[in-house]
Amino acid sequence: MKTSIKIYLAGALFGLACFSACREGDDAAIPPTVTPVAPGEEGEVKGFFLLNEGNMGSNKASLDYFDQGSGEYSLNIFPTRNPGVVKGLGDVGNDLQIYGGKLYAVVNCSHLVEVMDAGTARHVATISIPNCRYIAFDGGHAYVSSYAGAVEVDPNARRGYVARLDTLSLAVTDTCAVGYQPEEMVVRDGKLYVANSGGYRVPDYDNTVSVVDLASFKETRRIVVGINLHRLRLDNHGNIYATSRGDYKGVHSTTYIIGPNDLVTKNLQLPASNVALRGDSLYVISAEWSNLTSRNTVSYAIVNTRTQSIVSRGFITDGTERGIAVPYGLAVHPATGDIYVTDAKDYVTPGTLYCFSPDGKKKWEVTTGDVPAHIAFTRKKLSDL
């Protein structure tokens, strides 16, 4: 698939259908490739998992692992750790988080959340949620955003919802209707904030953030922010950073700040595809696609969340960003401050993960699965098979 089509689909998912709960695969018996990429480094953080999305419809979501103690990167670890799960992870790995000793992979077009043990990466349970997107946690519950309907552009698409899961029983205990095609979520002061994109209703995108009272699990209001919302991050000062994809034409991607009073307090005029927060620094990457020019505009930035100002327009300082075709995934090591950026390349071949020092110089790179996207740091060393 051409890059231009993939970027457009990130917002509208135009013209493609996913396999319904498809998890077929032929590589279950292939052992993972292990590559030494860095000197071993001990610390509280033992490494991280990386979820590769796989191109939509290809059924190639996969899970990699970086062992910080050994400096080794293992490619596609799920099949050999789960030989009984013969159909693999499924189609489009859309989010990856760790909570309560479990690793949760949200697999969008397979309509499921794969739950694994964070210490072994072995299968624990599969939770069926239609067109699931992202996951957040609070107080022993997991919250999963769902587009609710079929995977298709539809101007009459129904409102989405958030499913609430009990993280002990792993059962869906309730649902709450929100806006159209909900994406990322954060929890603040007993309320769940949900970014609504309306991507299936193009060009009539949603422009709201739903506010859900967690005690009653009811939507109490919607905050008008900007069209085609995607990412949400809560900073250390009680502010929520919300990113808008724009309409891929005249309305550009940007980043808004929602204050503790639930009012939009600032538009940073900063395009954003992905964001990562560490301390008072919000790292921002953007590969903003334009249907008018048929090209991406790529940028890297850092926002000081204390002053709410852009302090850097290029956090990669050694020029190696010129080799990154499509910056896609982003994470910052919670202890070392190392910056991880993934390159989705053409969306159909293996991508690349880059590790940069806190001052923006490349330390190492490694080949990943297709469309490397989501990183979850772990404080448990992954056990040997």
ABEGO torsion letter per residue (X at the ends): XBAAAAAAAAAAGBGBBBBBGBABBAAAABBBBBBBABBBBBEABAEBBBBBAEBBGAGABBBBBBBAAAGBBBBGAAAAABAABAAEAEBGBABBBBBGGBBBBBBAAAGBBBBBBAAAGBBABBBBBBGBABBBBBGGBBBBBBAGBBBBBBAABBBBBBBBBBAAAGBBABBBBBBBGBBBBBBBGGBBBBBBAGAAAOABBBABBBBBBAAAGBBABBBBABBGBABBBBBAAGBBBBBBAEAGBABBBBBBBBBAAGBBABBAGBBBABBBBBEABBBBBBBBBBAAAGBBBBBBBBBBAAAGBBABABABAAGAAAABABBABBBBBAAAGBBBBBBAEAGABBBBBBBBBAAGBBABBBBBBBGBABBBBBABBBBBX
